[in-house]
């Protein structure tokens, strides 16, 4: 019986020493942090005041509950922030992708459609302007040629009229010859020479007047038959000159009609060229406006892409910082929770009246 009691006493003493060593270790662990030291002070003050142990236990348990709630709230809020971050990242990445697509598609439209179209329209305008310039040159040249032709016509008609007048003088002279003197014959021959001088060598009347001169040079003007032949020849010549004047006048009238028709044709072509230029200019203006609009849109979307990229970078950096804050806060809460649980265990021990900080 004594042996059993002795063994029991030894066990109790051993257990007390173990508990004392455990309490010392817990106290040492608590003293490693400011939060733990604050709890130890609380325990010491409560012990010195001699307050009920249960009140201290309840206070520490409430503190533990608060820490657990704050940790849960921290986890909940961070999860909400994470969801917001992920949604914002997805949205910004989609915005960036859409902006890139818009920039590429717009540039493709500019390079492969609008810029070539503008160059094509400008080439057409330049070509038609060249046609229009040639048209005006032809117009001016036609007017100049017509003026020259009309001057030539007037000069030729004047020559033929002079020739007609000279023929009339010759006929009048022949009519006055009854017994012609040598002087009169010379005068008549000189009149024929004067007619020859007024008729250009290229005129179709030139051979006829030369034949008359030859005839008059070798004839006896006292012979009435000879005079009649000469008069008939002169009248034939005069009629031929008048016919030529009439032909030239008719041709001149036709040339004027053809000239005016040609000028009207040139004017019609010029007006058509101008209509083509006007239509092309409208197309060019519309194309340039479309190009300006698309360039502005492309630049705006490029700016949007840059802005979205900056926002994404800022969001990622902000979230990384918030993640560090969350991790540090969570670790702090976890440490404080562990310290509080150790303090609770210390308070629930058999004796903590000797606790000193």
CORRAPE-V910510 format. One record per backbone hydrogen bond with DSSP energy under -0.5 kcal/mol. NH is the residue of the N-H (numbers start at 0). CO is the residue of the C=O. If there is no record, write none. Layout:
nh->NH co->CO
nh->NH co->CO
This chain:
nh->4 co->0
nh->5 co->1
nh->6 co->2
nh->7 co->3
nh->8 co->4
nh->9 co->5
nh->10 co->6
nh->11 co->7
nh->12 co->8
nh->13 co->9
nh->14 co->10
nh->15 co->11
nh->16 co->12
nh->17 co->13
nh->18 co->14
nh->19 co->15
nh->20 co->16
nh->21 co->17
nh->22 co->18
nh->23 co->19
nh->24 co->20
nh->25 co->21
nh->26 co->22
nh->27 co->23
nh->28 co->24
nh->29 co->25
nh->30 co->26
nh->31 co->28
nh->32 co->29
nh->36 co->32
nh->37 co->33
nh->38 co->34
nh->39 co->35
nh->40 co->36
nh->41 co->37
nh->42 co->38
nh->43 co->39
nh->44 co->40
nh->45 co->41
nh->46 co->42
nh->47 co->43
nh->48 co->44
nh->49 co->45
nh->50 co->45
nh->55 co->51
nh->56 co->52
nh->57 co->53
nh->58 co->54
nh->59 co->55
nh->60 co->56
nh->61 co->57
nh->62 co->58
nh->63 co->59
nh->64 co->60
nh->65 co->61
nh->66 co->62
nh->67 co->63
nh->68 co->64
nh->69 co->65
nh->70 co->66
nh->71 co->67
nh->72 co->68
nh->73 co->69
nh->74 co->70
nh->75 co->71
nh->76 co->72
nh->77 co->73
nh->78 co->74
nh->79 co->75
nh->80 co->76
nh->81 co->77
nh->82 co->78
nh->83 co->79
nh->84 co->80
nh->85 co->81
nh->86 co->82
nh->87 co->83
nh->88 co->84
nh->89 co->85
nh->90 co->86
nh->91 co->87
nh->92 co->88
nh->93 co->89
nh->94 co->90
nh->95 co->91
nh->96 co->92
nh->97 co->93
nh->98 co->94
nh->99 co->95
nh->100 co->96
nh->101 co->97
nh->102 co->98
nh->103 co->99
nh->104 co->100
nh->105 co->101
nh->106 co->102
nh->107 co->103
nh->108 co->104
nh->109 co->105
nh->110 co->106
nh->111 co->107
nh->112 co->108
nh->113 co->108
nh->114 co->109
nh->116 co->112
nh->117 co->113
nh->118 co->114
nh->119 co->115
nh->120 co->116
nh->121 co->117
nh->122 co->118
nh->123 co->119
nh->124 co->120
nh->125 co->121
nh->126 co->122
nh->127 co->123
nh->128 co->124
nh->129 co->125
nh->130 co->126
nh->131 co->127
nh->132 co->128
nh->133 co->129
nh->134 co->130
nh->135 co->131
nh->136 co->132
nh->137 co->133
nh->138 co->134
nh->139 co->135
nh->140 co->136
nh->141 co->137
nh->142 co->138
nh->143 co->139
nh->144 co->140
nh->145 co->141
nh->146 co->142
nh->147 co->143
nh->148 co->144
nh->149 co->145
nh->150 co->146
nh->151 co->147
nh->152 co->148
nh->153 co->149
nh->154 co->150
nh->155 co->151
nh->156 co->152
nh->157 co->153
nh->158 co->154
nh->159 co->155
nh->160 co->156
nh->161 co->157
nh->162 co->158
nh->163 co->159
nh->164 co->160
nh->165 co->161
nh->166 co->162
nh->167 co->163
nh->168 co->164
nh->169 co->165
nh->170 co->166
nh->171 co->167
nh->172 co->168
nh->173 co->169
nh->174 co->170
nh->175 co->171
nh->175 co->172
nh->176 co->173
nh->177 co->175
nh->184 co->180
nh->185 co->181
nh->186 co->182
nh->187 co->183
nh->188 co->184
nh->189 co->185
nh->190 co->186
nh->191 co->187
nh->192 co->188
nh->193 co->189
nh->194 co->190
nh->195 co->191
nh->196 co->192
nh->197 co->193
nh->198 co->194
nh->199 co->197
nh->202 co->199
nh->205 co->202
nh->208 co->204
nh->209 co->205
nh->210 co->206
nh->211 co->207
nh->212 co->208
nh->213 co->209
nh->214 co->210
nh->215 co->211
nh->216 co->212
nh->217 co->213
nh->217 co->214
nh->220 co->218
nh->222 co->219
nh->223 co->221
nh->226 co->222
nh->227 co->223
nh->228 co->224
nh->229 co->225
nh->230 co->226
nh->231 co->227
nh->232 co->228
nh->233 co->229
nh->234 co->230
nh->235 co->231
nh->236 co->232
nh->237 co->233
nh->238 co->234
nh->239 co->235
nh->240 co->236
nh->241 co->237
nh->242 co->238
nh->243 co->239
nh->244 co->240
nh->245 co->241
nh->246 co->242
nh->247 co->243
nh->248 co->244
nh->249 co->245
nh->250 co->246
nh->251 co->247
nh->252 co->248
nh->253 co->249
nh->254 co->250
nh->255 co->251
nh->256 co->252
nh->257 co->253
nh->258 co->254
nh->259 co->255
nh->260 co->256
nh->261 co->257
nh->262 co->258
nh->263 co->259
nh->264 co->260
nh->265 co->261
nh->266 co->262
nh->267 co->263
nh->268 co->264
nh->269 co->265
nh->270 co->266
nh->271 co->267
nh->272 co->268
nh->273 co->269
nh->274 co->270
nh->275 co->271
nh->276 co->272
nh->277 co->273
nh->278 co->274
nh->279 co->275
nh->280 co->276
nh->281 co->277
nh->282 co->278
nh->283 co->279
nh->284 co->280
nh->285 co->281
nh->286 co->282
nh->287 co->283
nh->288 co->284
nh->289 co->285
nh->290 co->286
nh->291 co->287
nh->292 co->288
nh->293 co->289
nh->294 co->290
nh->295 co->291
nh->296 co->292
nh->297 co->293
nh->298 co->294
nh->299 co->295
nh->300 co->296
nh->301 co->297
nh->302 co->298
nh->303 co->299
nh->304 co->300
nh->305 co->301
nh->306 co->302
nh->307 co->303
nh->308 co->304
nh->309 co->305
nh->310 co->306
nh->311 co->307
nh->312 co->308
nh->313 co->309
nh->314 co->310
nh->315 co->311
nh->316 co->312
nh->317 co->313
nh->318 co->314
nh->319 co->315
nh->320 co->316
nh->321 co->317
nh->322 co->318
nh->323 co->319
nh->324 co->320
nh->325 co->321
nh->326 co->322
nh->327 co->323
nh->328 co->324
nh->329 co->325
nh->330 co->326
nh->331 co->327
nh->332 co->328
nh->333 co->329
nh->334 co->330
nh->335 co->331
nh->336 co->332
nh->337 co->333
nh->338 co->334
nh->339 co->335
nh->340 co->336
nh->341 co->337
nh->342 co->338
nh->343 co->339
nh->344 co->340
nh->345 co->341
nh->346 co->342
nh->347 co->343
nh->348 co->345
nh->354 co->351
